[in-house]
């Protein structure tokens, strides 16, 4: 496994900023010596900025400063009630404003899951800000003229449960949150059965009997639960309640059939990510002037499961994109 940061790690600092009326908590990590650029890393569900623990040391070793926010509703960031605060457009605007506050004229940009979808909107809305970008698991789909809910896709029907009141009603308190996160991250019972699947969601009656997931240590799982209990599940689940809001915002972008991202792009998926099968990526190349794609042996969390291989591809991608003659000053 690749080197990773720990829940309480002296190599990182947790800071906060006021962005468009809300508070964002974020990890800031500095490389040894003079930084030659800044990378923003955007997580998904049910993750945190800490989800980039295997990639943060890599970017530091490349001479890049790391900014990894807790996105809206998570961890140290505000968790407003309305789903309107959780749209791709709102997140893109917030990240662009955070970059501006920190004094970044350009950034490298990476995302996973929902964070990957924000990456694409940020690159569309603020193209001069993004030098190069990558996503893990998340493909690009151009805005459609017809709204299609993710939950209508058989492999994503769990989203119906997440959109409703059931999860919030059943998952309350630190231990309950810990059990739910353990299930979503792949924890199984002694019989080998899971308590979460993508065609249904969480099986609440099975949560207490699970063994710990193999992709998080005991300390890491405890850290996640302690961060989540601050705001509960409402904020993170609001990301699943923004479908029509995102549809309207995306239509306003007015992208044509010939649209292409001009900045270089890296896409990595796990071959066992059943929510996002390989067939969904078949036409992705037409939307990029420069695209590298790789597949590794893993699931939705392949950047943890196969961190060394994933990091190798990331390092190769960034090899000719970091200007080592450039000094990147950031405001305090």
C-alpha positions as CSV (number, residue, x, y, z in Angstrom):
1,X,0.0,0.0,0.0
2,X,1.1,3.6,-0.6
3,X,2.1,5.9,2.2
4,X,-0.9,7.5,3.8
5,X,-1.7,10.2,6.3
6,X,-3.3,9.3,9.6
7,X,-6.4,10.7,11.4
8,X,-4.1,12.8,13.6
9,X,-1.1,13.6,11.5
10,X,1.5,16.3,12.0
11,X,2.0,16.6,8.2
12,X,-1.4,18.2,7.7
13,X,-3.4,21.1,9.2
14,X,-7.2,21.4,9.4
15,X,-8.2,25.0,8.6
16,X,-11.4,26.8,7.7
17,X,-12.6,29.6,5.5
18,X,-15.9,31.5,5.1
19,X,-17.1,30.9,1.5
20,X,-20.2,32.4,0.1
21,X,-21.8,32.7,3.5
22,X,-20.9,29.1,4.7
23,X,-17.9,27.7,6.6
24,X,-15.7,25.2,4.8
25,X,-13.2,23.1,6.7
26,X,-10.3,21.8,4.7
27,X,-7.0,19.9,4.9
28,X,-3.9,21.9,4.0
29,X,-0.7,20.0,3.4
30,X,2.6,21.6,2.4
31,X,5.5,19.9,0.5
32,X,9.1,20.0,1.6
33,X,10.7,23.0,0.0
34,X,9.0,25.5,-2.3
35,X,5.6,24.6,-3.6
36,X,5.3,24.5,-7.4
37,X,1.5,24.5,-7.5
38,X,-1.7,23.7,-5.7
39,X,-4.0,20.7,-6.1
40,X,-7.6,20.7,-4.9
41,X,-9.0,17.3,-4.0
42,X,-12.8,16.8,-3.8
43,X,-14.4,13.8,-2.1
44,X,-17.7,12.1,-2.5
45,X,-20.2,10.1,-0.3
46,X,-19.8,8.9,2.3
47,X,-16.3,10.3,2.5
48,X,-14.4,13.2,3.9
49,X,-11.3,15.2,3.0
50,X,-9.5,12.4,4.9
51,X,-10.5,10.1,2.0
52,X,-7.5,11.4,0.1
53,X,-5.1,10.0,2.7
54,X,-3.2,7.8,0.2
55,X,-2.9,10.6,-2.4
56,X,-1.9,13.5,-0.1
57,X,1.6,12.3,0.5
58,X,2.0,11.6,-3.2
59,X,1.2,15.2,-4.2
60,X,3.4,16.6,-1.4
61,X,6.3,14.5,-2.8
62,X,5.6,16.0,-6.3
63,X,6.1,19.5,-4.8
64,X,2.4,20.4,-4.7
65,X,0.5,22.0,-1.9
66,X,-2.8,20.1,-1.1
67,X,-6.2,21.7,-0.4
68,X,-8.7,19.0,0.4
69,X,-12.1,20.4,1.6
70,X,-14.9,18.7,3.5
71,X,-17.6,19.4,1.0
72,X,-21.0,20.8,2.0
73,X,-22.6,18.9,4.8
74,X,-19.5,16.9,5.8
75,X,-17.1,17.1,8.7
76,X,-16.0,20.6,9.6
77,X,-18.0,22.2,6.9
78,X,-21.5,23.8,7.3
79,X,-24.5,21.6,6.8
80,X,-27.5,23.8,5.8
81,X,-31.0,22.2,5.5
82,X,-31.9,23.0,1.9
83,X,-30.7,20.8,-0.9
84,X,-30.1,24.0,-2.9
85,X,-26.7,24.4,-1.1
86,X,-25.5,21.0,-2.4
87,X,-25.7,21.4,-6.2
88,X,-22.7,21.0,-8.5
89,X,-23.0,24.7,-9.5
90,X,-22.9,25.8,-5.8
91,X,-20.0,23.5,-5.1
92,X,-18.1,24.7,-8.2
93,X,-18.7,28.4,-7.3
94,X,-17.6,27.7,-3.7
95,X,-14.4,25.9,-4.7
96,X,-13.5,28.7,-7.2
97,X,-14.1,31.3,-4.5
98,X,-11.9,29.3,-2.0
99,X,-9.1,29.2,-4.6
100,X,-9.4,32.9,-5.1
101,X,-9.3,33.6,-1.3
102,X,-6.2,31.5,-1.0
103,X,-4.5,33.4,-3.9
104,X,-4.5,30.6,-6.5
105,X,-4.6,31.8,-10.1
106,X,-4.6,28.2,-11.3
107,X,-5.0,24.8,-9.7
108,X,-4.8,21.1,-10.4
109,X,-8.0,19.4,-9.6
110,X,-9.1,15.9,-8.6
111,X,-12.3,14.3,-7.6
112,X,-14.0,11.0,-6.6
113,X,-17.7,10.1,-6.7
114,X,-19.8,13.3,-6.3
115,X,-16.5,15.2,-6.0
116,X,-15.7,14.0,-9.5
117,X,-18.9,15.4,-10.9
118,X,-18.1,18.8,-9.2
119,X,-14.6,18.6,-10.9
120,X,-16.2,18.6,-14.4
121,X,-18.6,21.5,-13.6
122,X,-15.8,23.5,-12.1
123,X,-13.7,23.0,-15.2
124,X,-16.6,24.0,-17.4
125,X,-17.5,27.1,-15.4
126,X,-13.9,28.2,-14.6
127,X,-11.7,26.8,-17.3
128,X,-8.9,29.3,-16.8
129,X,-8.6,28.2,-13.2
130,X,-8.0,24.5,-13.9
131,X,-4.6,23.4,-15.4
132,X,-5.2,19.7,-15.4
133,X,-7.7,17.4,-13.7
134,X,-8.4,13.8,-12.8
135,X,-11.3,11.7,-11.5
136,X,-11.5,8.3,-9.8
137,X,-14.7,6.3,-10.7
138,X,-16.6,9.3,-12.0
139,X,-17.1,9.6,-15.7
140,X,-18.2,12.7,-17.6
141,X,-21.7,12.8,-19.1
142,X,-22.8,15.9,-21.0
143,X,-26.0,17.7,-20.0
144,X,-29.1,16.1,-21.4
145,X,-32.2,17.6,-22.7
146,X,-34.3,15.2,-20.6
147,X,-34.1,14.6,-16.9
148,X,-33.2,11.1,-16.0
149,X,-32.9,10.3,-12.3
150,X,-29.9,8.3,-11.2
151,X,-32.2,6.2,-9.1
152,X,-34.0,4.9,-12.2
153,X,-30.8,3.0,-13.1
154,X,-31.0,-0.5,-11.5
155,X,-27.5,-0.4,-10.1
156,X,-28.3,2.9,-8.4
157,X,-31.6,2.3,-6.8
158,X,-30.1,2.7,-3.4
159,X,-30.4,6.4,-4.1
160,X,-34.2,6.2,-3.6
161,X,-33.5,5.2,0.0
162,X,-30.9,7.9,0.5
163,X,-33.3,10.6,-0.9
164,X,-36.0,9.7,1.6
165,X,-36.3,10.0,5.4
166,X,-35.5,6.4,6.2
167,X,-31.7,6.6,6.6
168,X,-31.9,9.8,8.7
169,X,-34.5,8.2,11.0
170,X,-32.6,5.0,11.6
171,X,-29.0,6.3,11.6
172,X,-28.7,8.6,14.6
173,X,-25.7,8.9,17.0
174,X,-22.1,8.0,16.7
175,X,-22.3,4.2,17.0
176,X,-25.2,4.0,14.6
177,X,-23.3,6.2,12.1
178,X,-20.2,4.1,12.5
179,X,-22.2,0.9,11.7
180,X,-23.8,2.5,8.6
181,X,-20.4,3.7,7.3
182,X,-18.9,0.3,8.0
183,X,-21.7,-1.3,5.9
184,X,-21.3,1.2,3.0
185,X,-17.6,0.7,3.0
186,X,-18.0,-3.1,2.6
187,X,-18.3,-4.6,6.1
188,X,-19.8,-8.1,6.1
189,X,-21.3,-10.4,8.6
190,X,-19.7,-13.7,9.7
191,X,-21.9,-15.3,7.0
192,X,-20.3,-13.2,4.4
193,X,-23.4,-11.2,3.7
194,X,-23.4,-7.4,3.3
195,X,-25.8,-4.9,4.9
196,X,-25.7,-2.6,1.9
197,X,-26.2,-3.1,-1.7
198,X,-26.8,-0.8,-4.7
199,X,-30.2,-2.2,-5.7
200,X,-31.7,-1.6,-2.2
201,X,-29.5,0.5,0.1
202,X,-28.9,-0.2,3.8
203,X,-30.4,-3.2,5.6
204,X,-30.8,-1.6,9.0
205,X,-31.5,-4.9,10.9
206,X,-28.1,-6.3,9.9
207,X,-25.8,-3.3,10.8
208,X,-25.0,-4.4,14.3
209,X,-23.7,-7.8,13.3
210,X,-21.1,-6.7,10.8
211,X,-17.4,-7.3,11.0
212,X,-15.2,-4.2,10.3
213,X,-14.6,-3.4,6.6
214,X,-11.1,-4.4,5.4
215,X,-10.5,-1.0,3.7
216,X,-10.5,1.1,6.9
217,X,-8.6,0.6,10.1
218,X,-10.3,0.7,13.5
219,X,-8.9,4.1,14.1
220,X,-10.0,5.4,10.7
221,X,-13.5,4.1,11.1
222,X,-13.7,5.8,14.5
223,X,-12.5,9.0,13.0
224,X,-15.1,9.0,10.3
225,X,-17.9,8.3,12.8
226,X,-16.7,11.1,15.0
227,X,-16.6,13.6,12.1
228,X,-20.1,12.6,10.9
229,X,-21.8,12.8,14.3
230,X,-21.1,16.6,14.3
231,X,-23.8,17.3,11.7
232,X,-25.5,13.9,11.2
233,X,-26.6,12.3,7.9
234,X,-28.9,15.1,6.6
235,X,-26.2,17.1,4.9
236,X,-24.3,14.3,3.1
237,X,-27.6,12.8,2.0
238,X,-28.8,16.1,0.5
239,X,-26.4,15.4,-2.4
240,X,-28.8,12.8,-3.5
241,X,-31.7,15.2,-3.5
242,X,-30.3,17.7,-6.0
243,X,-31.1,15.8,-9.3
244,X,-33.6,18.2,-10.8
245,X,-31.7,21.3,-9.5
246,X,-28.5,20.0,-11.2
247,X,-30.4,19.2,-14.4
248,X,-31.6,22.8,-14.6
249,X,-28.2,24.3,-13.8
250,X,-26.5,22.0,-16.4
251,X,-29.0,23.0,-19.1
252,X,-28.0,26.6,-18.6
253,X,-24.4,25.7,-19.5
254,X,-25.5,25.4,-23.2
255,X,-22.8,22.8,-24.1
256,X,-22.8,21.8,-27.8
257,X,-22.3,18.3,-29.2
258,X,-18.8,19.3,-30.1
259,X,-17.8,20.4,-26.6
260,X,-14.4,19.4,-25.5
261,X,-12.4,20.1,-22.3
262,X,-9.2,21.7,-23.3
263,X,-7.2,20.8,-20.1
264,X,-5.6,17.3,-19.8
265,X,-7.7,14.7,-18.1
266,X,-6.9,11.4,-16.2
267,X,-9.7,8.9,-15.5
268,X,-9.2,5.8,-13.3
269,X,-11.8,3.2,-12.4
270,X,-12.0,0.0,-10.6
271,X,-13.0,-3.1,-12.6
272,X,-15.4,-4.1,-9.7
273,X,-17.2,-0.8,-9.4
274,X,-20.6,-2.2,-10.3
275,X,-22.5,1.1,-9.8
276,X,-20.4,2.6,-12.6
277,X,-19.7,-0.2,-15.2
278,X,-17.1,0.2,-17.9
279,X,-19.7,0.4,-20.6
280,X,-20.6,3.9,-19.3
281,X,-17.2,5.2,-20.2
282,X,-17.2,4.0,-23.9
283,X,-17.8,7.5,-25.4
284,X,-15.9,9.5,-22.9
285,X,-12.9,10.3,-25.1
286,X,-15.0,12.5,-27.4
287,X,-15.3,15.2,-24.7
288,X,-11.6,15.7,-24.1
289,X,-8.7,17.0,-26.2
290,X,-6.3,14.9,-24.0
291,X,-7.6,11.9,-22.0
292,X,-5.8,9.1,-20.3
293,X,-7.8,6.2,-19.0
294,X,-6.8,3.3,-16.7
295,X,-8.6,0.4,-15.0
296,X,-7.3,-1.3,-11.8
297,X,-8.5,-4.3,-9.9
298,X,-10.8,-2.8,-7.3
299,X,-14.2,-1.5,-6.5
300,X,-15.6,2.0,-6.0
301,X,-12.7,2.7,-3.5
302,X,-9.9,1.5,-5.8
303,X,-7.8,4.5,-4.9
304,X,-7.6,2.9,-1.4
305,X,-7.5,-0.7,-2.4
306,X,-4.9,-0.3,-5.1
307,X,-3.3,2.9,-3.9
308,X,0.2,2.1,-5.2
309,X,-1.0,1.4,-8.8
310,X,-3.4,4.3,-8.8
311,X,-0.7,6.7,-7.5
312,X,1.7,5.4,-10.1
313,X,-0.7,6.5,-12.9
314,X,-1.3,9.8,-11.2
315,X,2.4,10.5,-10.9
316,X,3.0,9.6,-14.5
317,X,0.1,11.9,-15.5
318,X,1.6,14.9,-13.6
319,X,5.2,14.3,-14.7
320,X,5.2,17.0,-17.4
321,X,2.5,19.2,-16.0
322,X,4.2,20.7,-12.9
323,X,6.4,23.7,-13.7
324,X,9.3,23.2,-11.2
325,X,10.5,26.7,-12.0
326,X,7.3,28.3,-10.7
327,X,7.0,29.3,-7.1
328,X,3.4,29.0,-5.8
329,X,2.7,31.5,-3.0
330,X,-0.5,31.0,-1.0
331,X,-2.1,33.5,1.3
332,X,-2.0,32.4,5.0
